[in-house]
Structures are given as structure tokens and as C-alpha cells.
Amino acid sequence: MTKRINTHELLKEYHSRRGYPEIAKYAASLTGELGNDPEQILEAVEKKFGKDTSPAYRDVPVPIATFGKVGALIPKNAYDQMEVCARIPPAIRAALMPDAHKGYGLPIGGVIETENAISPGYIGFDISCMVMLSVYDIPPNAFISRRKMFADYLKASTKFGVGLEFDSPRKHAVMDNEQWNIAPKVKALQYLANRQLGTSGGGNHFADIVLISRIRANVSPEFLPMDHRVKRIGLLTHSGSRGTGHKLATHYTKMAENETKATTRNVPKGHGWLRMDTDAGKEYWEVMQLMGEYALANHEIIHSTFARSSGLQVAGTIFNRHNYAWLNSKGNYVHRKGATPAHKDEIGLIPGTSGSPSYLTSGLGNPEALFSSAHGAGRPYSRTEAKRVHSEAKFKKHMEDKNISYHGVASDETIQAYKDIEDVMAIQDGLLINRVARLEPQVVIMGGRADDGD
């Protein structure tokens, strides 16, 4: 008995075509007339419906630069995921940072350059997730003697937890930005954004008081004492665009999926994009920038509230985004999802974990890395596995040994849940960045359950 031909498999080049059900029905009807001759069936389908000339998912990925050994520091599934990203038609080149691990769409620690296209999924569900550091003109011993008081001031400066809002919304000029009127979906979320202004969320978002020691002298920032023996206290925060950013990312990621499915063949789910010569692409670009300003406003409110309540004088503040896209000098779009911009002499912040140091860095402008560096320690395995292998006794002992005061650190957010930050930094030293200062956690405040979208 002759096996009936699988017309769905035969028509894979037509799967993304509008009206595919009609094409499939027609092809199935031909099996009785033409038998099981695939070439004759395809010829008849092409004659009736025309040849599909839309761009297709690449057979071979564009070049991927890796900074760390795949299968060791970089999990194999993160590299495999990057290969999928590197096969979309707009892709030009890609890179994986040493903190890379699997995420949704683009891996965390992934960087990809695209032509005339932006992918909301490659930027991530927490649009403009970022870090900010404020340095205070206070000697460490003055802080240590009043650590609990400063910790209480910090707790009162923001709110941690999924979906939390302020009963009396905080004020910031970002809420008057005209870009809230760019689309009905954006306008509808302005109220939520206002209620969550100055909150921090959950998961890996944090507010840490850190002890800062300079490593490299005679480089920016100038407001940090050049003498490595002169230490300072700082506030390091990590959060993004909150529930508003997540809802908008979900909306535009779905839009990109639909647009891509209608124009390009065989692209896997989660890898859609918007062309930048379309209204949809231009709209998302504006929305991304609005969420960038909104995320920055959240940090500014937290930092200004803490400084005001504590009475500390701010010597200087720096920040960088690590879930964002930038237009480069070639007119292409560089997506960084969990990666820090590291152009020549560009100051960056690479957080460690709740129980390990973070670093202030100076970029070396490595073009192979798409002028990027890591954004943190990165995960060696999933949140689920981190919870499974967590040892509360080991965690508590580590924090006590390091004399770190902590609150709200979930079992999938301890030092055990991450790669060793020193291994991640060692890969980058002299290649992607130089270390400028070491930031040792003294007070760590987090929000428990994850809400970072990846």
C-alpha cells in the first residue's frame, strides 16, 4: 500500500502565506488526481497561487562572537538560542557575553545587530531594565555605625514586590511626556505607570548600599576619590519600567509576531520583528524610549528620596540601561538584552549578586562584542533548579561571614543561584572592559517573587 503524501510538510514554504488553509485544501485534493508525485503537486500549487517570494528564515546563522566557553561559562542552550536569533533575515552579526543564559527570544547576555528592524522580544519584557549608582560624601565608619538606620531609610524609599503601587503617586516630569499620547494602548497604561512610579518590583531587582573602593586611578568618574585607600558609600539600584513596560512589551512582541508571520517564512515563535520603515516599527521605537525615560525616573525618585531622608550629600550619579536598542553609526539597530554598553571609555555598572561584589567599569570598545560587556553574573541554570539546590544554611552563613544585612532575598536570587562574578569579570578584563571600582554589598533589599519577564 502506497503511503499518502504529507501535503502539510510538502507546503512548508507556504505556511506563513495568508490563505494557507485554502492552499493546503487544494494541494490535498490533488493527491487523488496526481497521486503522490510531490513535484507535480508543487508545480500545480505554484501555478494556481504563485511562488512565495517572501524572505525566509536563514539556513545558516550570521557570525556569533562568544566571550566564554560554550558548555562551561556559557550554557549550551543559550548558544543554541542565539543561533536561532542569528538566522532571522534582518540579522547582521551577534555576540554572547560571559553572563549569558537562556531567556525568551534573545538569550540574556545576548547582543544582536539588525538592519531596518527592531525586535521587541529581543529587548525583553522589562523594557529599559537598568542600574544606577549614587556616590555619597560620607566616610564608611560613619555609615557602619548607623547601618540599620540607613537600611530603614532605604526600605521606605521604594516598594518591592510584584504589582505594588503607592497610594499617593509620586511626582516626576516623565508623567507629562507627550509620548504617552502616541497610541491608545500607551495612554491606557499611563495611570498604572503613575501609581507604580518609584517602585522596584521583585525577582532580581534590588536596592543595595555598597562600599566603594577604587581599583584604577586617573579614569572617570572624577567624583569618585582617585586614591584606592579612600572608600565611599553608595546606593546601587536595579529595576526597569515596571508593569507598564511589561504590558507594552507583551503588546508589541505580539504585534511583531503577527507582522513577521505575514511577511517572512518559517520564523520560529518568539523571534518576530518590526520593520523600521513602517508605522508600527516607528511607534515601538518611540515607546521604547518613553519606557527608558520612565525607568530612569523610577531610579531618580528612589535615589532622591533616600538622599533626602538620610541627609546624605550626593557626590555624583551614573546609570546604564541593559535591556534596550540603540541606533549605531551604520544606521543599524543594536539590541542588548542583559548586556552593558561598553564603547571606548564608556562608564558601566556590572552588578554581582546579593552576596558578591559589583563593579564599576570603563569600556574598551571591542567591535567584535558589538561594543558591549556583561550586565551581571548570569545564571548557570534555571530559577527552578536554583530553588531546588538552594541551601538556606549555606546562604545565611555566607551573608553572616560577609557581614551583609539583607531583606527579601528569594532562594532563586542568592549567590548560589548565579555564576561566580569573578569568573565573568575575568573573561572581560582587558578585552571588553577595565575594572574601575569594586562595590561590596553592605545592605541588600530585594522583592522576592520574580517579575522580570525572563
Secondary structure, 3 states (H helix, E strand, C coil): CCCCCCHHHHCHHHCCCCCHHHHHHHHHHHHHHHCCCHHHHHHHHHHHHCCCCCCECCCCCCCEEECCCECCCECHHHHHHHHHHCCCCCEEEEEEEEEEECCCCCCEEEEEEECCEECHHHHCCCCCCEEEEEEECCCHHHHHCCHHHHHHHHHCCCCECCCCCCCCCCCCHHHHCHHHHCCHHHHHCHHHHHHHCCCCECCCCEEEEEEEEECCCCCCCCCCCCCCCCCEEEEEEEECCHHHHHHHHHHHHHHHHHHHHHHCECCCCCCCCEECCCHHHHHHHHHHHHHHHHHHHHHHHHHHHHHHHHCCCEEEEEEEECEEEEECCCCCEEEEECEEECCCCCEEEECCCCCCCEEEEEECCCHHHCCEEECCCCCCCCHHHHHHHCCHHHHHHHHHHCCCEEECCCCCCCHHHCCCHHHHHHHHECCCEEEEEEEEEEEEEECCCCCCCC
